Amino acid sequence: VMLYGTTYSNMGGAKITGEYGAENIYTLADHDPTSEAWKDFVKKWKAKYGEKAYPEAYTNNYYQVIYWIKEVYEKAGTKDPDVIIDLMQKTSFQNVCISPMGPLDGYGNNKGAKGAIIKFVPGSSDLDPTFGLHPELVRVYETPESTMLEILDELKGFKKLESGEKYERSQ
């Protein structure tokens, strides 16, 4: 079972959803293996890189973030970092991933990101006939208001930091 989502780091996701993964806990909202957008992405990938090629786990995220950055820069019309940062906190882009990319909060978290539980079952798929497992989407869930940093603060017993505060370095 793979648990995808922005809050699953360090088992924080188990606290949020009440579900535990035996292995492979990732911190991203990945593709829906049944979606037409993913099927189209894989078809284009194979056309470019060969019929036996299959995108690795993070390919679609890299693909989506590039188009999100492109959209931010086109809206900005300038290289001014303040304008770019402001737009990153307002701009969302949806492509092949379950979650849209952006907008970001002040900590760089993807606000409104969705998570997913994807399990791998025996047998190949039409999209990747050479691999003996294929992904099935179990469910998608909304990421709660708590950010990963807030969850980790609570799990580790640290006080919650206010914007701009930093933890003291331990020796």
DORO-84068 format. One record per residue: residue number from 0; chain; x negated, y, z of N, C-alpha, C in turn. Coordinates in Angstrom, 2 decimals. Layout:
<atoms>
NUM	A	X	Y	Z	X	Y	Z	X	Y	Z .
...
</atoms>
This chain:
<atoms>
0	A	-0.85	-1.17	0.00	0.00	0.00	0.00	-0.89	1.23	0.00 .
1	A	-0.61	2.17	-0.87	-1.32	3.44	-0.87	-0.35	4.52	-0.44 .
2	A	-0.77	5.31	0.50	0.05	6.42	0.97	-0.57	7.69	0.44 .
3	A	0.19	8.42	-0.34	-0.32	9.64	-0.94	0.35	10.82	-0.28 .
4	A	-0.39	11.85	-0.01	0.23	13.07	0.48	-0.78	13.95	1.17 .
5	A	-0.44	15.20	1.29	-1.39	16.16	1.84	-1.57	16.00	3.34 .
6	A	-0.71	15.26	4.01	-0.82	15.14	5.46	-1.27	13.78	5.93 .
7	A	-1.70	12.90	5.05	-2.07	11.56	5.48	-3.50	11.44	5.99 .
8	A	-4.29	12.50	5.90	-5.67	12.43	6.38	-5.72	12.00	7.84 .
9	A	-6.67	11.16	8.14	-6.91	10.71	9.52	-5.65	10.21	10.22 .
10	A	-4.82	9.52	9.48	-3.59	8.92	9.99	-2.54	9.93	10.43 .
11	A	-2.73	11.20	10.12	-1.71	12.18	10.45	-0.40	11.87	9.77 .
12	A	-0.44	11.26	8.60	0.77	10.93	7.87	1.63	9.93	8.58 .
13	A	1.02	9.02	9.32	1.80	8.05	10.07	2.66	8.76	11.11 .
14	A	2.12	9.81	11.68	2.87	10.59	12.66	4.08	11.26	12.00 .
15	A	3.90	11.71	10.77	4.95	12.44	10.08	6.04	11.51	9.57 .
16	A	5.67	10.43	8.92	6.66	9.57	8.27	7.03	8.35	9.09 .
17	A	6.24	8.04	10.12	6.49	6.84	10.90	6.03	5.58	10.20 .
18	A	5.29	5.71	9.11	4.84	4.56	8.34	3.32	4.50	8.36 .
19	A	2.78	3.31	8.45	1.34	3.12	8.46	0.93	2.35	7.23 .
20	A	-0.21	2.69	6.69	-0.76	1.95	5.56	-1.87	1.05	6.06 .
21	A	-1.92	-0.15	5.56	-2.95	-1.08	5.98	-4.30	-0.69	5.42 .
22	A	-4.31	-0.04	4.28	-5.56	0.32	3.63	-5.32	1.46	2.66 .
23	A	-6.39	2.00	2.14	-6.33	2.99	1.06	-5.42	4.17	1.36 .
24	A	-5.75	4.93	2.36	-4.97	6.13	2.66	-5.61	7.30	1.94 .
25	A	-4.88	7.91	1.05	-5.40	9.01	0.24	-4.75	10.32	0.66 .
26	A	-5.36	11.41	0.30	-4.85	12.72	0.69	-4.43	13.52	-0.53 .
27	A	-3.71	12.91	-1.41	-3.23	13.61	-2.59	-1.86	13.10	-2.95 .
28	A	-1.12	13.89	-3.66	0.18	13.45	-4.15	-0.03	13.05	-5.60 .
29	A	-0.01	11.79	-5.85	-0.42	11.25	-7.13	0.75	11.16	-8.09 .
30	A	0.54	10.43	-9.15	1.54	10.29	-10.21	2.64	9.31	-9.82 .
31	A	3.78	9.47	-10.47	4.85	8.50	-10.39	4.63	7.53	-11.54 .
32	A	4.26	6.28	-11.26	3.92	5.35	-12.34	5.09	5.03	-13.26 .
33	A	6.31	5.41	-12.86	7.47	5.13	-13.70	7.93	6.34	-14.51 .
34	A	7.30	7.50	-14.29	7.78	8.72	-14.94	7.38	8.79	-16.41 .
35	A	8.19	9.46	-17.18	7.88	9.66	-18.60	6.63	10.53	-18.76 .
36	A	6.44	11.50	-17.85	5.26	12.37	-17.91	3.99	11.53	-17.77 .
37	A	3.98	10.56	-16.84	2.81	9.72	-16.65	2.60	8.81	-17.86 .
38	A	3.67	8.22	-18.36	3.55	7.34	-19.53	2.99	8.11	-20.73 .
39	A	3.46	9.34	-20.91	2.97	10.18	-22.00	1.49	10.52	-21.79 .
40	A	1.12	10.83	-20.56	-0.28	11.14	-20.23	-1.18	9.95	-20.56 .
41	A	-0.77	8.74	-20.16	-1.58	7.54	-20.42	-1.67	7.27	-21.91 .
42	A	-0.57	7.47	-22.63	-0.58	7.24	-24.09	-1.59	8.18	-24.77 .
43	A	-1.58	9.45	-24.37	-2.53	10.42	-24.94	-3.97	10.07	-24.53 .
44	A	-4.15	9.61	-23.31	-5.47	9.22	-22.82	-6.02	8.07	-23.67 .
45	A	-5.19	7.06	-23.91	-5.62	5.90	-24.70	-5.90	6.29	-26.15 .
46	A	-5.11	7.21	-26.68	-5.33	7.67	-28.06	-6.70	8.33	-28.18 .
47	A	-7.11	9.04	-27.14	-8.40	9.73	-27.18	-9.58	8.82	-26.83 .
48	A	-9.39	7.94	-25.83	-10.52	7.17	-25.31	-10.49	5.67	-25.62 .
49	A	-9.47	5.22	-26.31	-9.42	3.81	-26.69	-8.31	3.05	-25.97 .
50	A	-7.82	2.03	-26.60	-6.67	1.28	-26.11	-6.93	0.61	-24.75 .
51	A	-8.18	0.26	-24.47	-8.48	-0.39	-23.19	-8.77	0.61	-22.07 .
52	A	-8.84	1.88	-22.41	-9.13	2.92	-21.41	-7.89	3.19	-20.57 .
53	A	-8.11	3.48	-19.30	-7.01	3.83	-18.40	-7.53	4.91	-17.46 .
54	A	-6.77	5.98	-17.25	-7.25	7.06	-16.39	-7.48	6.58	-14.96 .
55	A	-8.59	7.03	-14.36	-8.84	6.64	-12.97	-7.93	7.44	-12.04 .
56	A	-7.96	7.11	-10.76	-6.98	7.59	-9.80	-6.82	9.11	-9.74 .
57	A	-7.88	9.86	-9.93	-7.79	11.31	-9.74	-7.68	12.09	-11.05 .
58	A	-7.71	11.42	-12.17	-7.71	12.09	-13.47	-6.53	13.04	-13.61 .
59	A	-5.34	12.58	-13.31	-4.15	13.41	-13.48	-4.17	14.64	-12.58 .
60	A	-4.78	14.52	-11.39	-4.88	15.67	-10.50	-5.83	16.72	-11.07 .
61	A	-6.96	16.27	-11.62	-7.89	17.20	-12.26	-7.22	17.89	-13.45 .
62	A	-6.50	17.12	-14.21	-5.79	17.63	-15.39	-4.80	18.71	-14.97 .
63	A	-4.02	18.41	-13.93	-2.99	19.35	-13.49	-3.61	20.62	-12.90 .
64	A	-4.67	20.50	-12.12	-5.25	21.68	-11.48	-5.84	22.63	-12.52 .
65	A	-6.40	22.10	-13.60	-6.96	22.96	-14.66	-5.85	23.81	-15.27 .
66	A	-4.70	23.21	-15.54	-3.60	23.98	-16.12	-3.01	24.97	-15.12 .
67	A	-3.04	24.64	-13.83	-2.59	25.58	-12.80	-3.52	26.79	-12.76 .
68	A	-4.84	26.54	-12.76	-5.81	27.64	-12.76	-5.64	28.49	-14.01 .
69	A	-5.45	27.85	-15.15	-5.22	28.58	-16.41	-4.01	29.50	-16.28 .
70	A	-2.93	28.97	-15.72	-1.71	29.77	-15.55	-1.96	30.96	-14.61 .
71	A	-2.68	30.73	-13.52	-3.01	31.80	-12.58	-3.79	32.90	-13.28 .
72	A	-4.84	32.53	-14.03	-5.68	33.52	-14.71	-4.91	34.27	-15.80 .
73	A	-4.03	33.57	-16.51	-3.24	34.25	-17.55	-2.29	35.25	-16.92 .
74	A	-1.67	34.89	-15.79	-0.78	35.83	-15.10	-1.56	37.02	-14.55 .
75	A	-2.77	36.76	-14.06	-3.58	37.82	-13.44	-4.02	38.86	-14.46 .
76	A	-4.48	38.41	-15.61	-4.96	39.34	-16.62	-6.21	40.10	-16.19 .
77	A	-6.86	39.64	-15.13	-8.06	40.29	-14.60	-8.91	39.24	-13.89 .
78	A	-10.16	39.58	-13.64	-11.04	38.69	-12.87	-11.13	39.13	-11.41 .
79	A	-10.33	40.11	-11.02	-10.34	40.62	-9.65	-9.96	39.49	-8.68 .
80	A	-10.88	39.12	-7.76	-10.62	38.00	-6.86	-9.39	38.19	-5.97 .
81	A	-9.10	39.43	-5.58	-7.92	39.67	-4.74	-6.64	39.35	-5.50 .
82	A	-6.60	39.70	-6.77	-5.43	39.41	-7.61	-5.31	37.90	-7.81 .
83	A	-6.44	37.25	-8.09	-6.45	35.80	-8.30	-5.97	35.07	-7.05 .
84	A	-6.50	35.43	-5.89	-6.10	34.78	-4.63	-4.62	35.00	-4.37 .
85	A	-4.14	36.22	-4.58	-2.73	36.51	-4.38	-1.86	35.63	-5.27 .
86	A	-2.25	35.48	-6.53	-1.46	34.66	-7.45	-1.56	33.17	-7.12 .
87	A	-2.69	32.72	-6.59	-2.80	31.32	-6.18	-1.83	31.01	-5.04 .
88	A	-1.49	32.03	-4.27	-0.56	31.85	-3.17	0.89	32.00	-3.62 .
89	A	1.11	32.25	-4.92	2.46	32.42	-5.44	2.79	31.50	-6.62 .
90	A	1.78	30.93	-7.26	1.98	30.22	-8.53	2.04	28.72	-8.32 .
91	A	3.01	28.10	-8.98	3.17	26.65	-8.94	3.14	26.12	-10.37 .
92	A	2.57	24.93	-10.55	2.52	24.30	-11.88	2.81	22.82	-11.72 .
93	A	3.77	22.31	-12.47	4.15	20.90	-12.40	3.80	20.22	-13.70 .
94	A	3.13	19.07	-13.59	2.79	18.30	-14.78	3.02	16.83	-14.50 .
95	A	1.96	16.02	-14.49	2.12	14.58	-14.34	2.12	14.12	-12.89 .
96	A	1.76	14.95	-11.95	1.72	14.55	-10.54	3.10	14.62	-9.92 .
97	A	3.29	13.88	-8.83	4.54	13.94	-8.09	4.73	15.34	-7.51 .
98	A	3.65	15.91	-7.01	3.69	17.25	-6.43	3.30	18.29	-7.45 .
99	A	3.91	19.47	-7.35	3.39	20.57	-8.15	2.05	21.03	-7.56 .
100	A	1.24	21.65	-8.37	0.00	22.26	-7.89	0.31	23.70	-7.54 .
101	A	0.06	24.07	-6.30	0.32	25.42	-5.83	1.80	25.62	-5.53 .
102	A	2.13	26.71	-4.90	1.23	27.75	-4.40	0.47	27.28	-3.17 .
103	A	-0.64	27.97	-2.87	-1.46	27.62	-1.72	-1.16	28.56	-0.56 .
104	A	-1.33	28.05	0.67	-1.22	28.94	1.82	-2.60	29.53	2.12 .
105	A	-2.72	30.29	3.18	-3.98	30.95	3.51	-5.12	30.00	3.85 .
106	A	-4.79	28.74	4.13	-5.82	27.74	4.43	-6.18	26.90	3.21 .
107	A	-5.53	27.14	2.09	-5.79	26.36	0.89	-4.94	25.11	0.78 .
108	A	-3.95	24.96	1.67	-3.04	23.82	1.59	-2.02	24.06	0.49 .
109	A	-1.63	23.01	-0.19	-0.64	23.09	-1.25	0.75	23.13	-0.62 .
110	A	1.33	24.33	-0.50	2.64	24.49	0.12	3.70	23.74	-0.69 .
111	A	4.56	23.05	-0.02	5.64	22.35	-0.70	5.21	21.07	-1.40 .
112	A	3.98	20.63	-1.12	3.51	19.39	-1.76	4.38	18.22	-1.31 .
113	A	4.53	17.28	-2.18	5.27	16.07	-1.86	4.28	14.93	-1.72 .
114	A	4.64	13.98	-0.93	3.84	12.78	-0.78	4.58	11.61	-1.38 .
115	A	3.91	10.49	-1.47	4.54	9.30	-2.02	3.93	8.07	-1.40 .
116	A	4.71	7.02	-1.39	4.20	5.71	-1.01	4.24	4.87	-2.28 .
117	A	3.07	4.39	-2.68	2.94	3.60	-3.89	2.29	2.28	-3.50 .
118	A	2.90	1.18	-3.91	2.28	-0.11	-3.61	1.82	-0.75	-4.91 .
119	A	0.79	-1.57	-4.79	0.29	-2.29	-5.95	0.75	-3.74	-5.85 .
120	A	1.35	-4.22	-6.91	1.89	-5.57	-6.94	1.18	-6.38	-8.03 .
121	A	1.13	-7.70	-7.85	0.46	-8.54	-8.85	1.11	-8.44	-10.22 .
122	A	0.27	-8.53	-11.23	0.74	-8.49	-12.61	0.32	-7.21	-13.30 .
123	A	0.06	-7.32	-14.57	-0.34	-6.14	-15.33	0.89	-5.34	-15.72 .
124	A	0.66	-4.16	-16.25	1.75	-3.32	-16.73	1.56	-3.04	-18.21 .
125	A	2.60	-2.53	-18.84	2.48	-2.15	-20.26	1.42	-1.07	-20.44 .
126	A	1.29	-0.17	-19.46	0.33	0.92	-19.57	-1.10	0.44	-19.38 .
127	A	-1.30	-0.57	-18.54	-2.65	-1.09	-18.30	-2.63	-2.62	-18.28 .
128	A	-2.55	-3.23	-19.46	-2.43	-4.69	-19.54	-3.70	-5.44	-19.13 .
129	A	-4.83	-4.75	-18.95	-6.09	-5.43	-18.64	-6.32	-5.59	-17.13 .
130	A	-5.52	-4.94	-16.30	-5.73	-4.98	-14.85	-4.65	-5.85	-14.22 .
131	A	-5.01	-6.65	-13.24	-4.10	-7.62	-12.65	-3.13	-7.09	-11.62 .
132	A	-3.15	-5.80	-11.37	-2.20	-5.17	-10.45	-1.57	-3.98	-11.15 .
133	A	-0.37	-3.64	-10.74	0.23	-2.42	-11.26	0.96	-1.69	-10.13 .
134	A	0.98	-0.35	-10.22	1.60	0.43	-9.15	3.12	0.50	-9.29 .
135	A	3.78	0.49	-8.14	5.23	0.72	-8.09	5.47	1.83	-7.08 .
136	A	6.30	2.78	-7.46	6.65	3.87	-6.55	7.67	3.35	-5.54 .
137	A	7.35	3.46	-4.27	8.26	3.03	-3.21	9.20	4.18	-2.85 .
138	A	8.61	5.34	-2.56	9.45	6.52	-2.30	8.60	7.79	-2.31 .
139	A	9.28	8.90	-2.50	8.67	10.23	-2.45	9.27	10.93	-1.24 .
140	A	8.48	11.70	-0.53	8.99	12.43	0.62	8.48	13.86	0.58 .
141	A	9.23	14.74	1.17	8.83	16.14	1.28	7.78	16.25	2.38 .
142	A	6.76	17.03	2.14	5.75	17.27	3.17	6.35	18.22	4.20 .
143	A	6.20	17.89	5.48	6.78	18.74	6.52	6.08	20.09	6.61 .
144	A	6.65	20.97	7.40	6.09	22.30	7.55	4.69	22.28	8.15 .
145	A	4.40	21.29	8.98	3.07	21.22	9.59	2.02	21.02	8.51 .
146	A	0.93	21.73	8.64	-0.17	21.53	7.70	-1.08	20.44	8.24 .
147	A	-1.93	19.92	7.38	-2.88	18.90	7.79	-3.72	19.40	8.96 .
148	A	-4.13	20.67	8.92	-4.95	21.22	9.99	-4.20	21.23	11.31 .
149	A	-2.92	21.58	11.28	-2.13	21.58	12.51	-1.97	20.18	13.07 .
150	A	-1.78	19.21	12.19	-1.64	17.82	12.64	-2.94	17.34	13.26 .
151	A	-4.05	17.63	12.60	-5.35	17.21	13.14	-5.63	17.90	14.47 .
152	A	-5.26	19.18	14.59	-5.44	19.88	15.86	-4.72	19.13	16.98 .
153	A	-3.48	18.75	16.71	-2.69	18.06	17.72	-3.27	16.68	18.03 .
154	A	-3.65	15.95	16.98	-4.18	14.61	17.19	-5.49	14.62	17.95 .
155	A	-6.30	15.61	17.74	-7.61	15.68	18.39	-7.56	16.41	19.72 .
156	A	-6.44	17.00	20.06	-6.34	17.72	21.32	-6.94	19.11	21.29 .
157	A	-7.27	19.62	20.10	-7.79	20.97	19.99	-6.65	21.97	20.05 .
158	A	-6.96	23.15	20.53	-5.94	24.20	20.50	-5.70	24.62	19.05 .
159	A	-4.50	25.08	18.77	-4.18	25.56	17.43	-4.88	26.89	17.20 .
160	A	-5.57	27.00	16.10	-6.27	28.24	15.76	-5.33	29.22	15.10 .
161	A	-5.51	30.47	15.40	-4.79	31.52	14.70	-5.60	31.86	13.46 .
162	A	-4.98	32.49	12.49	-5.67	32.84	11.26	-6.94	33.64	11.57 .
163	A	-8.06	33.21	11.00	-9.33	33.89	11.20	-10.15	33.37	12.37 .
164	A	-9.53	32.62	13.30	-10.28	32.05	14.41	-11.07	30.84	13.94 .
165	A	-12.13	30.50	14.67	-12.94	29.32	14.35	-13.20	28.54	15.62 .
166	A	-13.39	27.24	15.46	-13.81	26.42	16.60	-15.27	26.72	16.91 .
167	A	-15.60	26.71	18.18	-17.00	26.87	18.57	-17.73	25.59	18.22 .
168	A	-18.97	25.75	17.77	-19.79	24.57	17.45	-20.20	23.89	18.74 .
169	A	-20.04	22.57	18.75	-20.53	21.82	19.91	-21.97	21.43	19.66 .
170	A	-22.75	21.37	20.70	-24.17	21.03	20.57	-24.36	19.55	20.64 .
</atoms>
